[in-house]
Structure formats: C-alpha cells, structure tokens
C-alpha cells in the first residue's frame, strides 16, 4: 500500500467536512486480518510523508491545548455515525499507533502521533490523512470545551440569564464542566428575605407591606437575577418557580411577599442539592400550603362529612413528580394492550394520599401587632420564614394506600410524610417527567427521546448510586451532545422561544445594569400583569404556570408535527406589541422607576427622582465602536444571540442602521442612540427570539 502523496487540502464547507468525517474520512478498507500489519506499516509511512488532508483546520486548534485522545475520537465517530461502524473490533494499540478495524466493511481508522488516517474502499485503497486530533477537537470535545466565543455564549445563555465578556472568557478557560463545578461551589448569597427586611419591607407601618398584593418580592428577585454572582443557581431557582408553582396572586396571608421570599430562598438552597429534599421543602412551605390548601386541610369528620382537601395531593402527583401518564425513561408514554396511555394514579390514590397532608397549618406563633385596618392582629414578619407546623388533632391517622405504598393506621405524621414523599420520589416517572421540563426551560422545547433518556438516567443515578442529585441532572441537561452540538443550529425542531420576562433580565445583565439607589424597583403597572408581556414572574395565573410544557400552537406547522412550544401559549398580538413598546423605552433610557430612593412602592406617590435614571444599561464598550457598524453588530450578535444572526439579517441591520449616520466624531448621545437602535432591532428579530 502506498500513501496518497497529494499535499493539496480539499476546500470544503463545515457541513461537507463533517459529512466526510462520518461517511468517508473515518472509514477504511483492508478486510483480511493479515493486512493489519500492512496498515501499521502504511501508518508509519503516511505519518512521515505528506498526504491529502480533508480538514483544513488549524493544527493549533483546541481549548488550552486540549485535543481528543485517539480512543475519544473513535468513540465519538461510532456514536455519531453508527451506520458506518458495524461489528467493531477491539482497539489495537501499538504505540505510537492506535487503530480500529471494522470487519463487516473491512474498514480501518487509525491515529499515528496526532494525525488521523483512514484506509479502505472509500479512500480508494490508499492511506488518507484526514487531519489531526486538534482538527476534530471541536466536535469530539464539544460537550467539554468551548472552541469559540460563540459556543461559550450559547452555553451561557442556556445555563444562566446572559453572556458577558467576562463570562465567555471564564467558560473558555475552565471548560463547561469546570465552569459548572465553579458555579456549584459558589456560596449562597444574601437571601431575598434578608434583603427585603433590610429595605424596610418587614415593618408594619402605614405602607401596609403586611397586606397581600405588595410587589416588594419582585424587587428582591430582579436584584438577584440581574446581579447575583451565582447566576446558574439563580437561573435554576427561576426555572423551579415555573415547575413548583406558587403564585402571589393567591397567597392571601400577611407578608405574602416575605412568604414567597422564603419559598424562593429555599428553592435556591436546594437547587444544587437533592430532588427529594427539595420536594419536602416545597411540601412544607407555608407559601405552598396557603396556595394549594395544605395549610387548611383537616382530617375526615364523619359527623359533618368533611374529607381531607385533595388539592395538594393531586398537584404533587400531576405537576411536581409523576404526571398523568406512565412514562418510559425517554419520556414517551407507556401504552396498554389497546395502545392507550396508562394513567399514573386514580381518584383513590388522590383521596388516600390527601390523608397524609392533613393537620398542617401556617405557624402564626410569636409576637403580633394590631391590624392597622381592622381585622385580627398581624403576626410579625419573622413568621414568614417558618415551615408549616403540625396540629396533631387535625391530622388523619387512617391507613392510606396510594401508588403501591402503604401508610399503616396510626403512623406518626412525620413518618407518614416520609413514606409518601419517598414513594413519589422513587416513582419511575420522576426522572423523565422532571428532566424533560428542565430541558425545556433551559435548552429546547422538543428534546429527542434519547436526550430525555440520558437526563433521566442522571436523575436515577448520578454515577455514584445517588438518585435525584440536582447537580448531576443540571449537568446532564447542559452538557448533553444535543445541547452542545452545532447540529441544533440548523435544525428547525431545536431550540425554544425566549421567555418574555427573561428577555429583560438578559438585556439588563448583559449590559451591567445596576440600581443606583439600590432599590431595584423594576416594574410598571403592578395591577396589570399583562404589561409584563403575559408573564409577570411569580404571579402565574394558575398552578399550571404561564404556559404548559405540552402546549402545541394550534393551526401551525408545529401542530402538524405535534411539536411543543410552551412559551408560545402567552404570545399574542397584544403581548408582542407590549414587548416592542417597552423594549424601545428600556434600551434607550432604562425602565421607569417610581421614587427609587424610597422603600414605598405606591405609584401614586412619586418623587423628584422618579423616572428613568435609576436602572440604566452600561453601553460604554458599545458606544466606543458605535461608528463601526460591522464591528458593533458582531459584538451584539455574540452577546445577545451567541453569534446566531444570519448573514441576511446582519445585512438588513447594517442597511437600516446606516440610514442614521454616526462617525467617531459624533457626540456620545448620538452614538448611544446608534447602540440602542441596534439592540432594539436585534432583540426584535426572530433569530434572537428563538434561542438555539
């Protein structure tokens, strides 16, 4: 065998190169076992001689010098292109050579040093050098390293709210797993509850913060989402509020904003812990108890005919753990002999499980103050930090049977709770049910069954025999090949609509928004949630969140393919118009803030400082390059869209923005206007709104 002596590399597109990697470059012939030594000889000859390279990438490619090992390269090829690799024979390692032989096709792929070769019918019987290991690194190591700023930004926009220059640099330095581990290790910052108390939102005075409906929690949440260093934790917290839904519209207890702050803080405390502990915290939360009636559920009374309230028992199964139908590990529904979905629970399961949740009540113990406006005395704010307590006299001690579990009669309430939550947690549905929805919130609305199965496997076992490890589940979602592969960028079925409320958070965090007064009083008309584009975070209209995970937009191409698009459920002509109108105001001058220097939130009590001067974006880096449109758009494309704007869109943007001339000599306000116009246009275009 003679090595191919051509030294002229082919000129191929990225897609063509990838196809050749799978279809030709990693295949080789020589089916006779006796020819293996000849392959090694040819490798030695080819390693020393110039050969034709299919890939023309840089030999220096790689993240910090990281390149795949020969085994990783071949494992990746077999995983990515299984149709080309039947009957794999074991690795043959004869330093400095590593190769594999595919007996059914007679193909060889080998590595000599850092060079990759193939030999076989596809290569015409000649040894073909297809590149170096570094050339393949961006594909083989795609789930470990960001080989471009665009890849790093894409990861960050899935893992947190925004991608800044510093964030991108850190991801490229640490790699994806390293960045995740660094985020997991960050300490929990100041709690929302503590911040609210420090701002005076726990004082019973004429502001009546103790009364339900105060929007003060919104301020604490936006402060964290816009500025907290543990951005991954905060992003998971926010996603969990749309899974374990508690809505401030219906928590009608004193200090509701502080009750929700405690609920939010506990979600953050357990975001990187174990799902079982998280489920227990949610179940005993006073905010959840008030929202889904656990706090008022009492044991059966044969005299009056009273039965335990079934609300939480139903929702903890339907929405928080196992869903309506039995699932396979890949998220698909299990079917009975007639081809129909199998329900996960019955009416009897609900009524029996409801007994376990009786007797719990909000803990109003401790000091109180007289109500300022009639009614009973108001407990002081610290009560809002306590979980529900048990009133044993109102707890049902009847036997309870549900989902195959049994709580014997007269079981202590705490033990009954443990049996119930363990049964829910260990149900086979939880991994695929929760995993798929976390994928939807962070990565894509329509994950493949294989993607769901891999995340479900991480939930079932973190690799060390632990079930429900949130770090393992989060890592599985964000590091999956489906999330990190470039294939999704050109797929019409991959990606998700950016949640309307989170577009504001992304914009503010991208451009370093701060609150000059430290009040973070972001909001408009608090009495009208529609002005938050159909998604006033933490004020969901129902327990089913703002949108359902299985929503399919009727009358669309998505409906024809039975594809889900949850966020589209709240998109309408009205919310689109509201978004564009508000966006225009934000990007130029920031949101309007009422009396930022004061703690009160009454929109009817403005101050001389009310206006747009408190929460303002920092465009200083963009202003410096505002006169150079291609450079400006390239930067904004990276930060806001991870480089996903098409050439056609960029051309249109340049043409539109060029109608307002800006030069390096233009004043700062003019250059600021150019930047704001560019941000407005980008955040309005479909390639931004659909996150891939």
C-alpha positions, 0 to 999 in steps of 0.5 A: 500500500502506498500513501496518497502523496497529494499535499493539496487540502480539499476546500470544503464547507463545515457541513461537507467536512463533517459529512466526510468525517462520518461517511468517508474520512473515518472509514477504511478498507483492508478486510483480511486480518493479515493486512493489519500489519500492512496498515501499521506499516502504511501508518508509519509511512503516511505519518512521515510523508505528506498526504491529502488532508480533508480538514483544513483546520488549524493544527493549533486548534483546541481549548488550552491545548486540549485535543481528543485522545485517539480512543475519544475520537473513535468513540465519538465517530461510532456514536455519531455515525453508527451506520458506518461502524458495524461489528467493531473490533477491539482497539489495537494499540501499538504505540505510537499507533492506535487503530480500529478495524471494522470487519463487516466493511473491512474498514480501518481508522487509525491515529499515528502521533496526532494525525488521523488516517483512514484506509479502505474502499472509500479512500480508494485503497490508499492511506488518507490523512484526514487531519489531526486530533486538534482538527476534530477537537471541536466536535469530539470535545464539544460537550467539554470545551468551548472552541469559540466565543460563540459556543461559550455564549450559547452555553451561557445563555442556556445555563444562566440569564446572559453572556458577558465578556467576562463570562465567555472568557471564564467558560473558555478557560475552565471548560463547561464542566469546570465552569459548572463545578465553579458555579456549584461551589459558589456560596449562597448569597444574601437571601431575598428575605434578608434583603427585603427586611433590610429595605424596610419591607418587614415593618408594619407601618402605614405602607401596609407591606403586611397586606397581600398584593405588595410587589416588594418580592419582585424587587428582591428577585430582579436584584438577584437575577440581574446581579447575583454572582451565582447566576446558574443557581439563580437561573435554576431557582427561576426555572423551579418557580415555573415547575413548583408553582406558587403564585402571589396572586393567591397567597392571601396571608400577611407578608405574602411577599416575605412568604414567597421570599422564603419559598424562593430562598429555599428553592435556591438552597436546594437547587444544587442539592437533592430532588427529594429534599427539595420536594419536602421543602416545597411540601412544607412551605407555608407559601405552598400550603396557603396556595394549594390548601395544605395549610387548611386541610383537616382530617375526615369528620364523619359527623359533618362529612368533611374529607381531607382537601385533595388539592395538594395531593393531586398537584404533587402527583400531576405537576411536581413528580409523576404526571398523568401518564406512565412514562418510559425513561425517554419520556414517551408514554407507556401504552396498554394492550389497546395502545392507550396511555396508562394513567399514573394514579386514580381518584383513590390514590388522590383521596388516600394520599390527601390523608397524609397532608392533613393537620398542617397549618401556617405557624402564626406563633410569636409576637403580633401587632394590631391590624392597622385596618381592622381585622385580627392582629398581624403576626410579625414578619419573622413568621414568614420564614417558618415551615408549616407546623403540625396540629396533631388533632387535625391530622388523619391517622387512617391507613392510606394506600396510594401508588403501591405504598402503604401508610399503616393506621396510626403512623406518626405524621412525620413518618407518614410524610416520609413514606409518601414523599419517598414513594413519589420520589422513587416513582419511575416517572420522576426522572423523565417527567422532571428532566424533560421540563428542565430541558425545556426551560433551559435548552429546547422545547422538543428534546429527542427521546434519547436526550430525555433518556440520558437526563433521566438516567442522571436523575436515577443515578448520578454515577455514584448510586445517588438518585435525584442529585440536582447537580448531576441532572443540571449537568446532564441537561447542559452538557448533553451532545444535543445541547452542545452540538452545532447540529441544533443550529440548523435544525428547525425542531431545536431550540425554544422561544425566549421567555418574555420576562427573561428577555429583560433580565438578559438585556439588563445583565448583559449590559451591567445594569445596576440600581443606583439607589439600590432599590431595584424597583423594576416594574410598571403597572403592578395591577396589570400583569399583562404589561409584563408581556403575559408573564409577570414572574411569580404571579402565574395565573394558575398552578399550571404556570404561564404556559404548559410544557405540552402546549402545541400552537394550534393551526401551525406547522408545529401542530402538524408535527405535534411539536411543543412550544410552551412559551408560545401559549402567552404570545399574542398580538397584544403581548408582542406589541407590549414587548416592542413598546417597552423594549424601545423605552428600556434600551434607550433610557432604562425602565421607569422607576417610581421614587427609587430612593424610597422603600414605598412602592405606591405609584401614586406617590412619586418623587423628584427622582422618579423616572428613568435614571435609576436602572440604566444599561452600561453601553460604554464598550458599545458606544466606543465602536458605535461608528463601526457598524460591522464591528458593533453588530458582531459584538451584539450578535455574540452577546445577545444571540451567541453569534446566531444572526444570519448573514441576511439579517446582519445585512438588513441591520447594517442597511437600516442602521446606516440610514442614521449616520454616526462617525467617531466624531459624533457626540456620545448621545448620538452614538448611544442612540446608534447602540440602542437602535441596534439592540432594539432591532436585534432583540426584535428579530426572530433569530434572537427570539428563538434561542438555539 
